[in-house]
Amino acid sequence: MQPRRVADMESDYLTDEEYKTYWYRLEGLRTDICKSLALKQGMRILDVGTGYALFAIEMAKQLKNGTIIGIDIVEDGIQKAKTLVDRADAAEFISIAKTDAVKLPFKDSCFDLATSFLGMRDIYMTRGRRGVGKTLEEMIRVVKPDGRIVLC
């Protein structure tokens, strides 16, 4: 990544070429985070802003028995996620759905864990602080009282 200058701010941006492999290069980070989650067999997990479902797939490798629902609003990403889930032989554990995170279609207290691996960044970019706040409210609503929410 090379710094690009925008107005008076300096920030790092990915080129189109770098972006093509960016999410795959985070594999080791996803693995380490998933190990730290101490997932328990039979858990019901919601992955918000799942994108290509790479974090959900990593959780499924460690879970072996349970349910992961990955949600996103980007149709192209959802199709790619479904392909990658099938390729990882994880369709038994992972389902992908087009769902708006600010209005989750799930009952209260139905998940043991809700995660978002960089998904909040995208929600912030498209919906701002209000969207992030609504998403967090919804995540809190659908997670069991003794459950967890993990944002990374």
C-alpha positions in Angstrom: 0.0 0.0 0.0 1.3 3.4 -0.9 0.0 6.6 0.9 -2.2 8.8 -1.3 -2.7 12.5 -0.5 -6.3 13.7 -0.3 -6.8 17.4 0.4 -5.0 18.0 3.7 -5.3 14.4 4.9 -2.8 11.7 4.3 -4.1 8.2 4.4 -3.4 4.8 3.0 -5.7 3.6 0.3 -5.6 0.4 -1.7 -5.2 0.5 -5.4 -7.7 -1.5 -7.5 -5.0 -4.1 -8.0 -4.2 -4.4 -4.3 -7.9 -4.6 -3.4 -8.3 -7.8 -5.4 -6.2 -9.8 -2.9 -6.6 -7.6 0.3 -9.2 -9.7 2.0 -7.4 -12.9 1.4 -4.2 -11.6 2.9 -6.0 -11.2 6.2 -6.2 -15.0 6.6 -3.8 -15.3 9.5 -5.5 -12.5 11.4 -8.9 -14.1 11.0 -7.5 -17.4 12.2 -5.9 -15.8 15.3 -9.1 -14.0 16.1 -11.3 -17.1 15.7 -9.0 -19.1 18.0 -9.3 -16.4 20.7 -13.1 -16.6 20.5 -13.1 -20.1 22.1 -16.1 -21.2 20.1 -18.2 -23.9 21.6 -19.8 -26.7 19.7 -23.5 -26.1 18.8 -23.2 -22.3 18.9 -25.6 -20.2 16.8 -23.6 -17.3 15.4 -24.5 -14.2 13.4 -21.8 -12.7 11.2 -22.8 -9.1 10.3 -21.4 -7.6 7.1 -20.0 -11.0 6.2 -18.8 -9.8 2.7 -17.2 -12.9 1.1 -17.9 -14.9 4.3 -14.2 -15.5 4.9 -14.5 -14.9 8.7 -17.6 -17.1 8.8 -15.6 -19.8 7.0 -12.8 -19.5 9.4 -15.2 -19.8 12.4 -16.8 -22.9 10.7 -13.4 -24.6 10.6 -13.1 -24.3 14.4 -16.8 -24.9 15.2 -17.4 -28.2 13.3 -20.9 -28.3 14.8 -23.3 -25.3 14.9 -24.9 -22.7 12.8 -23.4 -19.5 11.3 -25.6 -17.0 9.4 -23.6 -14.5 7.4 -25.5 -11.4 6.4 -24.7 -8.6 4.0 -26.6 -6.2 1.7 -24.3 -6.4 -1.4 -25.6 -8.9 -3.9 -22.3 -9.5 -5.6 -20.6 -10.2 -2.3 -23.4 -12.5 -1.3 -23.0 -14.6 -4.5 -19.2 -14.7 -4.0 -19.7 -15.7 -0.3 -22.0 -18.6 -1.3 -19.5 -19.8 -3.8 -16.7 -19.7 -1.3 -18.8 -21.4 1.4 -19.5 -24.2 -1.0 -15.9 -24.4 -2.1 -14.8 -24.6 1.6 -17.4 -27.5 2.1 -19.0 -25.4 4.9 -22.6 -25.1 3.6 -23.7 -27.5 6.3 -22.8 -24.9 8.9 -23.0 -21.5 7.1 -26.0 -19.9 5.4 -25.7 -16.5 3.6 -28.6 -14.1 3.5 -29.2 -10.6 2.0 -30.2 -8.7 5.1 -30.0 -5.2 6.3 -28.0 -5.0 9.5 -30.0 -2.1 10.8 -33.2 -4.1 10.8 -32.4 -7.8 11.5 -35.2 -10.3 10.8 -34.4 -12.5 13.8 -36.1 -13.0 17.1 -34.8 -11.5 20.3 -32.0 -13.5 22.1 -31.6 -16.2 19.4 -27.7 -16.1 18.9 -24.9 -17.1 21.2 -22.5 -14.8 19.4 -22.6 -11.9 16.9 -19.5 -10.9 15.0 -18.4 -8.3 12.5 -15.0 -8.6 10.9 -14.5 -5.1 9.4 -18.2 -5.0 8.5 -18.8 -2.1 10.8 -16.4 -0.1 8.7 -18.6 -0.6 5.6 -21.7 0.2 7.6 -20.1 3.4 8.8 -19.1 4.3 5.2 -22.6 3.8 3.8 -24.8 4.7 6.8 -22.6 6.8 9.1 -22.7 6.8 12.9 -26.4 6.4 13.0 -26.2 3.2 10.9 -23.5 1.8 13.2 -25.6 2.6 16.3 -28.7 0.9 14.8 -26.7 -2.1 13.8 -25.2 -2.4 17.3 -28.7 -2.1 18.9 -29.9 -4.9 16.6 -26.9 -7.1 17.4 -27.6 -6.6 21.2 -31.2 -7.4 20.6 -30.6 -10.8 18.9 -27.8 -12.0 21.1 -28.7 -14.0 24.2 -28.2 -12.3 27.6 -25.2 -14.5 28.3 -23.9 -14.2 24.6 -21.2 -12.0 23.2 -20.7 -9.4 20.5 -17.3 -9.3 18.9 -16.2 -6.5 16.6 -12.9 -6.6 14.8 
